[in-house]
């Protein structure tokens, strides 16, 4: 499990902060320091991917992150990420970027594998297979059309 996922599960109250510290293998004092930092400065999930080229930081206050994840768990788990984002801004006045929201919900383990939010690899393969079969049918049909047209005509 990634550090980010453990943190999001603690924010979503699926784990206590002490359990998160134990899972990550860090002392309780370090987790307390991290938690204070999140409370004072907010939490940015892309912080853990900064060495992968993410340079912009979009920190969200810890209270807002907790409220967002609890709202999704309690009321809006049937919505997609984009629908949930629209509902958050319209009804609750919480403005979050789509990437932050997707990372948060996915990291906390709140998105269902079979939901419309994400396509599994098997579903993607099925779509690609259907497209390939349709392409082959078109090729075969197009190859046979000139032959059908020539059948009624005399040869020279």
C-alpha positions as CSV (number, residue, x, y, z in Angstrom):
1,X,0.0,0.0,0.0
2,X,1.3,3.5,-0.9
3,X,1.9,6.2,1.7
4,X,-0.7,8.3,0.0
5,X,-3.3,5.5,0.2
6,X,-2.6,4.9,3.9
7,X,-3.0,8.7,4.6
8,X,-6.3,8.9,2.7
9,X,-7.7,5.9,4.6
10,X,-6.8,7.7,7.8
11,X,-8.4,10.9,6.6
12,X,-11.5,8.9,5.6
13,X,-11.5,7.4,9.1
14,X,-11.1,3.8,7.8
15,X,-7.9,3.7,9.9
16,X,-6.8,5.6,13.0
17,X,-3.7,7.7,12.6
18,X,-1.8,5.4,14.9
19,X,-2.7,2.4,12.8
20,X,-1.5,4.4,9.7
21,X,1.8,5.1,11.5
22,X,2.1,1.4,12.3
23,X,1.4,0.3,8.7
24,X,3.9,2.9,7.4
25,X,6.5,1.8,9.9
26,X,7.1,5.2,11.3
27,X,7.1,6.3,15.0
28,X,4.0,7.9,16.5
29,X,5.8,11.2,17.0
30,X,6.5,11.4,13.2
31,X,2.8,10.8,12.5
32,X,1.8,13.5,15.0
33,X,4.2,15.9,13.3
34,X,2.7,15.0,9.9
35,X,-0.8,15.3,11.2
36,X,0.0,18.8,12.6
37,X,1.4,19.8,9.3
38,X,-1.7,18.6,7.5
39,X,-3.9,20.5,9.9
40,X,-1.9,23.7,9.5
41,X,-0.9,23.6,5.8
42,X,-3.4,21.2,4.3
43,X,-2.8,17.9,2.5
44,X,-1.7,17.5,-1.1
45,X,-1.7,13.9,-2.5
46,X,0.6,14.9,-5.3
47,X,3.3,15.6,-2.8
48,X,4.2,11.9,-2.7
49,X,4.6,11.9,-6.5
50,X,6.7,15.1,-6.7
51,X,9.7,13.1,-8.0
52,X,7.6,12.0,-10.9
53,X,7.3,15.5,-12.3
54,X,4.4,16.9,-10.3
55,X,5.5,20.4,-9.4
56,X,2.3,22.2,-8.6
57,X,0.9,21.8,-5.1
58,X,-2.8,22.0,-4.4
59,X,-3.1,21.8,-0.7
60,X,-6.6,21.1,0.8
61,X,-7.2,21.8,4.5
62,X,-7.5,18.6,6.4
63,X,-11.0,19.4,7.6
64,X,-12.2,19.9,4.1
65,X,-10.6,16.6,3.0
66,X,-12.3,14.8,5.9
67,X,-15.7,16.4,5.1
68,X,-15.3,15.5,1.4
69,X,-14.5,11.9,2.0
70,X,-17.2,11.5,4.7
71,X,-19.8,13.0,2.3
72,X,-18.9,10.6,-0.4
73,X,-19.1,7.7,2.0
74,X,-22.4,8.6,3.5
75,X,-24.4,10.3,0.7
76,X,-22.8,10.2,-2.7
77,X,-21.1,6.9,-3.2
78,X,-23.4,6.2,-6.2
79,X,-22.1,9.2,-8.1
80,X,-19.2,9.4,-10.5
81,X,-16.3,11.6,-9.6
82,X,-17.4,14.4,-12.0
83,X,-21.0,14.3,-10.7
84,X,-19.7,14.3,-7.1
85,X,-17.5,17.3,-7.8
86,X,-20.4,19.2,-9.2
87,X,-22.6,18.3,-6.2
88,X,-19.8,19.4,-3.8
89,X,-19.5,22.8,-5.4
90,X,-23.2,23.4,-5.8
91,X,-24.6,22.1,-2.5
92,X,-21.6,22.4,-0.1
93,X,-19.5,25.1,-1.6
94,X,-16.4,23.0,-1.7
95,X,-14.2,23.6,-4.8
96,X,-11.7,20.9,-5.5
97,X,-9.8,20.0,-8.7
98,X,-10.9,16.8,-10.5
99,X,-7.4,15.3,-10.2
100,X,-7.3,15.9,-6.4
101,X,-10.7,14.4,-5.9
102,X,-10.0,11.4,-8.1
103,X,-6.7,10.8,-6.2
104,X,-8.5,11.2,-2.8
105,X,-11.4,8.9,-3.5
106,X,-9.2,6.3,-5.2
107,X,-6.5,6.5,-2.5
108,X,-9.1,6.1,0.3
109,X,-10.5,3.0,-1.5
110,X,-13.9,4.5,-2.0
111,X,-14.2,4.0,-5.7
112,X,-15.7,0.7,-6.8
113,X,-13.7,-1.4,-9.3
114,X,-16.7,-2.2,-11.4
115,X,-18.2,1.3,-11.3
116,X,-18.6,3.6,-14.3
117,X,-15.8,5.7,-12.9
118,X,-13.0,3.5,-14.1
119,X,-12.6,0.8,-16.8
120,X,-10.8,-2.3,-15.8
121,X,-8.2,-3.8,-18.1
122,X,-10.5,-6.6,-19.2
123,X,-13.2,-4.1,-20.2
124,X,-10.7,-2.1,-22.2
125,X,-9.6,-5.3,-24.0
126,X,-13.2,-6.2,-24.8
127,X,-13.8,-2.8,-26.4
128,X,-10.5,-3.1,-28.4
129,X,-11.5,-6.7,-29.5
130,X,-14.9,-5.5,-30.7
131,X,-13.3,-2.7,-32.7
132,X,-10.8,-5.1,-34.2
133,X,-13.5,-7.6,-35.3
134,X,-15.6,-4.8,-36.8
135,X,-12.5,-3.6,-38.8
136,X,-11.9,-7.1,-40.1
137,X,-15.6,-7.4,-41.2
138,X,-15.3,-4.2,-43.1
139,X,-12.1,-5.3,-44.8
140,X,-13.6,-8.6,-45.8
141,X,-16.7,-6.9,-47.1
142,X,-14.8,-4.3,-49.0
143,X,-12.5,-7.0,-50.5
144,X,-15.5,-9.0,-51.8
145,X,-17.5,-6.1,-53.2
146,X,-15.4,-5.7,-56.4
147,X,-15.7,-9.5,-57.0
148,X,-19.5,-9.3,-56.7
149,X,-19.6,-6.4,-59.1
150,X,-17.6,-8.3,-61.7
151,X,-19.6,-11.5,-61.5
152,X,-22.3,-10.3,-63.9
153,X,-20.0,-8.7,-66.4
154,X,-18.3,-10.5,-69.2
155,X,-14.6,-10.9,-69.2
156,X,-12.5,-9.3,-71.9
